[in-house]
Amino acid sequence: MVQDTQTLEQEIKELIISSLALENITVNDIDTSEALFVNGLGLDSIDALELGLALQRRYGVSVSADSEETRSYFSSVQALAAFVSAQRTR
């Protein structure tokens, strides 16, 4: 089940907001290419763990906590969508 990229990015934005309980942020506030951590959205390591679990539950993707590769997947919504899409087509 491959979705188009924009739909997947939209879903991931919604997942970020709901799984991290970001009350004052809407889907339109999140730029797909903007950084999710430190700068940009300003998420932290606890948020990363929660988001990783939410992605596992929603999409069945496997995320390794300590790999450098995983950090690159979590760099932006765009990167997360590409990661989820690649994992789901295997």
LINTAMO-V146594 format. One record per pair of residues at least 4 apart in sequence whose C-alpha atoms are under 8 Angstrom apart, sorted by sequence separation. I is the first residue (numbers start at 1). J is the second residue. D is the distance in whole Angstrom. If there is no record, write none. Layout:
BEGIN
I,J,D ; I,J,D
END
This chain:
BEGIN
3,7,7 ; 4,8,6 ; 5,9,6 ; 6,10,6 ; 7,11,6 ; 8,12,6 ; 9,13,6 ; 10,14,6 ; 11,15,6 ; 12,16,6 ; 13,17,6 ; 14,18,6 ; 15,19,6 ; 16,20,6 ; 17,21,6 ; 18,22,7 ; 25,29,6 ; 26,30,7 ; 30,34,7 ; 35,39,6 ; 36,40,6 ; 37,41,6 ; 38,42,4 ; 43,47,6 ; 44,48,6 ; 45,49,6 ; 46,50,6 ; 47,51,6 ; 48,52,6 ; 49,53,6 ; 50,54,6 ; 51,55,6 ; 52,56,6 ; 53,57,6 ; 54,58,6 ; 55,59,6 ; 56,60,5 ; 57,61,8 ; 66,70,7 ; 67,71,7 ; 68,72,7 ; 69,73,7 ; 70,74,6 ; 71,75,6 ; 75,79,6 ; 76,80,6 ; 77,81,6 ; 78,82,6 ; 79,83,6 ; 80,84,6 ; 81,85,6 ; 82,86,6 ; 83,87,6 ; 84,88,6 ; 85,89,6 ; 86,90,7 ; 3,8,6 ; 16,21,8 ; 17,22,5 ; 25,30,8 ; 35,40,5 ; 36,41,5 ; 37,42,5 ; 38,43,6 ; 43,48,7 ; 55,60,7 ; 56,61,5 ; 65,70,7 ; 74,79,6 ; 75,80,7 ; 16,22,8 ; 17,23,7 ; 34,40,6 ; 35,41,6 ; 36,42,6 ; 37,43,4 ; 38,44,7 ; 55,61,6 ; 56,62,6 ; 64,70,6 ; 73,79,5 ; 74,80,6 ; 34,41,7 ; 35,42,8 ; 36,43,6 ; 37,44,6 ; 56,63,7 ; 63,70,7 ; 72,79,7 ; 73,80,5 ; 17,25,7 ; 17,26,7 ; 73,82,8 ; 17,27,8 ; 73,83,6 ; 30,41,7 ; 52,63,6 ; 14,27,6 ; 13,27,6 ; 49,65,8 ; 10,27,7 ; 13,30,7 ; 9,32,7 ; 61,84,7 ; 59,84,7 ; 48,74,8 ; 61,87,6 ; 20,47,7 ; 61,88,7 ; 60,88,8 ; 59,88,7 ; 20,50,7 ; 19,50,7 ; 20,51,7 ; 19,51,7 ; 16,51,7 ; 19,54,6 ; 15,51,8 ; 36,74,7 ; 37,75,7 ; 15,54,7 ; 36,75,6 ; 15,55,8 ; 35,75,5 ; 36,76,5 ; 34,75,8 ; 35,76,5 ; 36,77,7 ; 34,76,6 ; 33,76,5 ; 34,77,7 ; 32,76,6 ; 33,77,6 ; 32,77,5 ; 33,78,6 ; 31,77,8 ; 32,78,5 ; 33,79,8 ; 13,77,7 ; 12,77,7 ; 9,77,6 ; 12,80,8 ; 9,78,7 ; 12,81,7 ; 9,80,8 ; 9,81,6 ; 8,81,6 ; 5,81,7 ; 5,82,8 ; 3,85,8 ; 2,85,7 ; 2,88,7 ; 1,88,8 ; 2,89,7 ; 1,89,8
END
